[in-house]
Amino acid sequence: RVYKKFAERIGVKEAEILHVGDDLERDYKGALNAGFKALLIDRNGKNIGEVNAITSLFELAALLEG
């Protein structure tokens, strides 16, 4: 619910938003359920391979730079 309100407020479609967070249930699954793209910061590497995840924000910077 919060995710959809955020998308409406900024005037961007849900599918165009990438949500990055470190909580599998609230951040990752919550964003996916709202139609967002999601990326989990998994510093311990427990979920790597199971979900779209990185282990540090340095990896995020590299992904965004392309």
The first five atom37 places (N, CA, C, CB, O) and aatype in JSON, in Angstrom:
{
  "aatype": [1, 19, 18, 11, 11, 13, 0, 6, 1, 9, 7, 19, 11, 6, 0, 6, 9, 10, 8, 19, 7, 3, 3, 10, 6, 1, 3, 18, 11, 7, 0, 10, 2, 0, 7, 13, 11, 0, 10, 10, 9, 3, 1, 2, 7, 11, 2, 9, 7, 6, 19, 2, 0, 9, 16, 15, 10, 13, 6, 10, 0, 0, 10, 10, 6, 7],
  "atom_mask": [
    [1, 1, 1, 1, 1],
    [1, 1, 1, 1, 1],
    [1, 1, 1, 1, 1],
    [1, 1, 1, 1, 1],
    [1, 1, 1, 1, 1],
    [1, 1, 1, 1, 1],
    [1, 1, 1, 1, 1],
    [1, 1, 1, 1, 1],
    [1, 1, 1, 1, 1],
    [1, 1, 1, 1, 1],
    [1, 1, 1, 0, 1],
    [1, 1, 1, 1, 1],
    [1, 1, 1, 1, 1],
    [1, 1, 1, 1, 1],
    [1, 1, 1, 1, 1],
    [1, 1, 1, 1, 1],
    [1, 1, 1, 1, 1],
    [1, 1, 1, 1, 1],
    [1, 1, 1, 1, 1],
    [1, 1, 1, 1, 1],
    [1, 1, 1, 0, 1],
    [1, 1, 1, 1, 1],
    [1, 1, 1, 1, 1],
    [1, 1, 1, 1, 1],
    [1, 1, 1, 1, 1],
    [1, 1, 1, 1, 1],
    [1, 1, 1, 1, 1],
    [1, 1, 1, 1, 1],
    [1, 1, 1, 1, 1],
    [1, 1, 1, 0, 1],
    [1, 1, 1, 1, 1],
    [1, 1, 1, 1, 1],
    [1, 1, 1, 1, 1],
    [1, 1, 1, 1, 1],
    [1, 1, 1, 0, 1],
    [1, 1, 1, 1, 1],
    [1, 1, 1, 1, 1],
    [1, 1, 1, 1, 1],
    [1, 1, 1, 1, 1],
    [1, 1, 1, 1, 1],
    [1, 1, 1, 1, 1],
    [1, 1, 1, 1, 1],
    [1, 1, 1, 1, 1],
    [1, 1, 1, 1, 1],
    [1, 1, 1, 0, 1],
    [1, 1, 1, 1, 1],
    [1, 1, 1, 1, 1],
    [1, 1, 1, 1, 1],
    [1, 1, 1, 0, 1],
    [1, 1, 1, 1, 1],
    [1, 1, 1, 1, 1],
    [1, 1, 1, 1, 1],
    [1, 1, 1, 1, 1],
    [1, 1, 1, 1, 1],
    [1, 1, 1, 1, 1],
    [1, 1, 1, 1, 1],
    [1, 1, 1, 1, 1],
    [1, 1, 1, 1, 1],
    [1, 1, 1, 1, 1],
    [1, 1, 1, 1, 1],
    [1, 1, 1, 1, 1],
    [1, 1, 1, 1, 1],
    [1, 1, 1, 1, 1],
    [1, 1, 1, 1, 1],
    [1, 1, 1, 1, 1],
    [1, 1, 1, 0, 1]
  ],
  "atom_positions": [
    [[0.82, -1.2, 0.0], [0.0, 0.0, 0.0], [0.87, 1.26, 0.0], [-0.94, 0.0, 1.21], [0.61, 2.2, -0.76]],
    [[1.87, 1.28, 0.84], [2.78, 2.42, 0.91], [3.51, 2.58, -0.42], [3.79, 2.23, 2.06], [3.72, 3.7, -0.89]],
    [[3.9, 1.48, -1.02], [4.63, 1.53, -2.27], [3.79, 2.17, -3.37], [5.07, 0.13, -2.7], [4.28, 3.04, -4.1]],
    [[2.55, 1.76, -3.5], [1.68, 2.31, -4.54], [1.42, 3.8, -4.32], [0.36, 1.55, -4.58], [1.38, 4.58, -5.27]],
    [[1.23, 4.2, -3.07], [1.03, 5.62, -2.77], [2.26, 6.43, -3.15], [0.71, 5.82, -1.27], [2.14, 7.54, -3.68]],
    [[3.43, 5.88, -2.89], [4.67, 6.55, -3.26], [4.74, 6.75, -4.77], [5.89, 5.76, -2.77], [5.05, 7.84, -5.24]],
    [[4.45, 5.7, -5.53], [4.5, 5.79, -6.99], [3.52, 6.84, -7.5], [4.18, 4.42, -7.62], [3.86, 7.63, -8.38]],
    [[2.32, 6.85, -6.95], [1.33, 7.85, -7.35], [1.81, 9.26, -7.03], [-0.01, 7.58, -6.65], [1.67, 10.17, -7.84]],
    [[2.38, 9.41, -5.86], [2.82, 10.74, -5.41], [3.9, 11.33, -6.31], [3.33, 10.67, -3.98], [3.89, 12.52, -6.6]],
    [[4.84, 10.49, -6.75], [5.92, 11.0, -7.6], [5.58, 10.92, -9.09], [7.2, 10.24, -7.32], [6.35, 11.4, -9.92]],
    [[4.45, 10.31, -9.41], [3.99, 10.27, -10.8], [4.79, 9.33, -11.69], [0.0, 0.0, 0.0], [5.0, 9.62, -12.87]],
    [[5.22, 8.22, -11.12], [5.99, 7.24, -11.88], [5.28, 5.89, -11.78], [7.46, 7.14, -11.35], [4.75, 5.54, -10.73]],
    [[5.27, 5.13, -12.87], [4.66, 3.81, -12.85], [5.47, 2.87, -11.97], [4.54, 3.23, -14.28], [6.7, 2.96, -11.91]],
    [[4.77, 2.0, -11.28], [5.43, 1.06, -10.37], [6.55, 0.28, -11.05], [4.41, 0.11, -9.8], [7.62, 0.1, -10.47]],
    [[6.31, -0.18, -12.27], [7.29, -1.01, -12.98], [8.57, -0.27, -13.33], [6.66, -1.55, -14.24], [9.56, -0.89, -13.72]],
    [[8.56, 1.05, -13.2], [9.74, 1.86, -13.51], [10.59, 2.17, -12.28], [9.33, 3.15, -14.18], [11.63, 2.82, -12.39]],
    [[10.15, 1.7, -11.12], [10.85, 2.02, -9.87], [11.64, 0.81, -9.38], [9.84, 2.47, -8.79], [11.13, -0.31, -9.35]],
    [[12.88, 1.05, -9.0], [13.71, 0.03, -8.37], [13.79, 0.33, -6.89], [15.14, -0.03, -9.02], [14.29, 1.38, -6.48]],
    [[13.3, -0.59, -6.08], [13.37, -0.44, -4.62], [14.54, -1.28, -4.12], [12.02, -0.87, -3.92], [14.62, -2.47, -4.43]],
    [[15.42, -0.68, -3.36], [16.58, -1.36, -2.81], [16.45, -1.36, -1.29], [17.92, -0.68, -3.26], [16.27, -0.31, -0.68]],
    [[16.54, -2.54, -0.69], [16.42, -2.62, 0.75], [17.08, -3.88, 1.29], [0.0, 0.0, 0.0], [17.5, -4.75, 0.53]],
    [[17.16, -3.96, 2.62], [17.87, -5.09, 3.22], [16.97, -6.06, 3.99], [18.92, -4.57, 4.14], [17.48, -6.94, 4.68]],
    [[15.67, -5.91, 3.87], [14.75, -6.83, 4.53], [14.02, -7.64, 3.46], [13.74, -6.06, 5.45], [13.3, -7.08, 2.63]],
    [[14.2, -8.95, 3.5], [13.63, -9.81, 2.46], [12.12, -9.67, 2.37], [14.0, -11.26, 2.73], [11.58, -9.53, 1.27]],
    [[11.44, -9.72, 3.48], [9.97, -9.66, 3.47], [9.43, -8.27, 3.18], [9.42, -10.15, 4.79], [8.65, -8.07, 2.25]],
    [[9.86, -7.3, 3.97], [9.28, -5.95, 3.86], [9.79, -5.21, 2.63], [9.6, -5.14, 5.09], [8.99, -4.62, 1.9]],
    [[11.08, -5.23, 2.39], [11.64, -4.47, 1.27], [11.49, -5.21, -0.05], [13.1, -4.16, 1.53], [10.86, -4.71, -0.98]],
    [[12.07, -6.38, -0.12], [12.13, -7.1, -1.4], [10.75, -7.6, -1.84], [13.1, -8.28, -1.3], [10.26, -7.23, -2.91]],
    [[10.14, -8.43, -1.02], [8.85, -9.0, -1.4], [7.75, -7.95, -1.43], [8.46, -10.12, -0.45], [6.85, -8.01, -2.26]],
    [[7.82, -6.99, -0.51], [6.83, -5.92, -0.5], [6.85, -5.12, -1.79], [0.0, 0.0, 0.0], [5.81, -4.79, -2.35]],
    [[8.05, -4.8, -2.25], [8.19, -4.03, -3.49], [7.71, -4.84, -4.69], [9.65, -3.61, -3.69], [7.0, -4.32, -5.54]],
    [[8.1, -6.11, -4.75], [7.65, -6.95, -5.86], [6.13, -7.08, -5.89], [8.29, -8.34, -5.77], [5.52, -7.01, -6.95]],
    [[5.54, -7.27, -4.73], [4.08, -7.39, -4.66], [3.36, -6.13, -5.1], [3.66, -7.74, -3.24], [2.22, -6.18, -5.55]],
    [[4.03, -4.99, -4.99], [3.45, -3.71, -5.42], [3.73, -3.42, -6.89], [4.0, -2.57, -4.56], [3.25, -2.42, -7.42]],
    [[4.48, -4.3, -7.55], [4.78, -4.1, -8.96], [6.09, -3.38, -9.23], [0.0, 0.0, 0.0], [6.39, -3.06, -10.38]],
    [[6.86, -3.13, -8.19], [8.16, -2.48, -8.35], [9.21, -3.52, -8.75], [8.58, -1.76, -7.05], [9.01, -4.72, -8.58]],
    [[10.32, -3.05, -9.28], [11.51, -3.88, -9.39], [12.14, -3.86, -8.01], [12.51, -3.35, -10.52], [12.01, -2.88, -7.28]],
    [[12.83, -4.94, -7.64], [13.39, -4.99, -6.29], [14.8, -5.57, -6.31], [12.49, -5.81, -5.37], [15.13, -6.44, -7.12]],
    [[15.6, -5.07, -5.39], [16.97, -5.54, -5.23], [17.23, -5.62, -3.73], [18.0, -4.6, -5.94], [17.05, -4.65, -3.0]],
    [[17.67, -6.79, -3.28], [17.93, -7.01, -1.87], [19.41, -6.79, -1.58], [17.5, -8.43, -1.45], [20.27, -7.31, -2.29]],
    [[19.7, -6.03, -0.53], [21.07, -5.91, -0.04], [21.23, -7.04, 0.97], [21.38, -4.48, 0.6], [20.7, -6.98, 2.07]],
    [[21.97, -8.06, 0.58], [22.15, -9.26, 1.4], [23.61, -9.35, 1.8], [21.7, -10.54, 0.62], [24.4, -10.06, 1.17]],
    [[23.96, -8.64, 2.84], [25.37, -8.52, 3.25], [26.0, -9.85, 3.65], [25.48, -7.56, 4.39], [27.21, -10.01, 3.57]],
    [[25.17, -10.81, 4.1], [25.69, -12.12, 4.5], [25.67, -13.14, 3.38], [24.9, -12.64, 5.66], [26.21, -14.24, 3.53]],
    [[25.07, -12.79, 2.25], [25.02, -13.7, 1.11], [24.09, -14.88, 1.29], [0.0, 0.0, 0.0], [24.22, -15.87, 0.57]],
    [[23.15, -14.82, 2.24], [22.26, -15.94, 2.5], [21.25, -16.18, 1.38], [21.51, -15.71, 3.8], [20.85, -17.32, 1.14]],
    [[20.85, -15.13, 0.69], [19.8, -15.26, -0.32], [20.31, -15.11, -1.75], [18.74, -14.24, -0.08], [19.52, -15.11, -2.69]],
    [[21.61, -14.99, -1.92], [22.18, -14.84, -3.26], [21.82, -16.07, -4.08], [23.73, -14.63, -3.2], [21.98, -17.2, -3.63]],
    [[21.34, -15.84, -5.28], [20.93, -16.92, -6.15], [19.45, -17.22, -6.05], [0.0, 0.0, 0.0], [18.86, -17.74, -7.0]],
    [[18.84, -16.91, -4.92], [17.41, -17.14, -4.74], [16.59, -15.92, -5.14], [17.11, -17.51, -3.29], [15.47, -16.05, -5.62]],
    [[17.16, -14.75, -4.93], [16.48, -13.5, -5.26], [17.48, -12.57, -5.95], [15.88, -12.82, -3.98], [18.68, -12.85, -5.97]],
    [[16.99, -11.49, -6.5], [17.84, -10.49, -7.12], [18.55, -9.73, -5.99], [17.02, -9.52, -8.04], [17.93, -8.89, -5.33]],
    [[19.84, -10.02, -5.77], [20.51, -9.47, -4.59], [21.94, -9.03, -4.88], [20.51, -10.5, -3.49], [22.58, -9.47, -5.83]],
    [[22.4, -8.14, -4.02], [23.78, -7.69, -4.0], [24.27, -7.81, -2.56], [23.93, -6.21, -4.54], [23.46, -7.95, -1.64]],
    [[25.57, -7.74, -2.36], [26.09, -7.85, -0.99], [26.53, -6.51, -0.42], [27.24, -8.82, -0.96], [26.8, -6.41, 0.78]],
    [[26.63, -5.47, -1.26], [27.03, -4.16, -0.76], [26.52, -3.06, -1.68], [28.56, -4.07, -0.62], [26.15, -3.31, -2.83]],
    [[26.52, -1.85, -1.17], [26.1, -0.72, -1.99], [27.11, -0.41, -3.09], [25.91, 0.51, -1.13], [26.76, 0.24, -4.08]],
    [[28.34, -0.87, -2.94], [29.32, -0.71, -4.01], [28.85, -1.44, -5.26], [30.71, -1.23, -3.57], [29.05, -0.96, -6.38]],
    [[28.23, -2.59, -5.09], [27.69, -3.34, -6.23], [26.55, -2.58, -6.88], [27.22, -4.73, -5.78], [26.39, -2.61, -8.1]],
    [[25.75, -1.9, -6.08], [24.65, -1.12, -6.62], [25.18, -0.01, -7.52], [23.79, -0.52, -5.49], [24.66, 0.21, -8.61]],
    [[26.21, 0.67, -7.07], [26.81, 1.74, -7.88], [27.28, 1.2, -9.22], [27.98, 2.39, -7.13], [27.07, 1.84, -10.25]],
    [[27.9, 0.04, -9.21], [28.38, -0.56, -10.45], [27.22, -0.92, -11.37], [29.23, -1.82, -10.15], [27.31, -0.73, -12.58]],
    [[26.14, -1.44, -10.81], [24.96, -1.78, -11.61], [24.34, -0.54, -12.25], [23.91, -2.49, -10.75], [23.96, -0.56, -13.42]],
    [[24.26, 0.53, -11.49], [23.64, 1.75, -11.99], [24.5, 2.44, -13.05], [23.38, 2.71, -10.86], [23.98, 3.09, -13.96]],
    [[25.81, 2.29, -12.93], [26.71, 2.88, -13.92], [26.65, 2.12, -15.23], [28.14, 2.91, -13.39], [27.03, 2.64, -16.28]],
    [[26.18, 0.89, -15.19], [25.95, 0.11, -16.38], [27.1, -0.67, -16.83], [0.0, 0.0, 0.0], [27.02, -1.37, -17.84]]
  ]
}
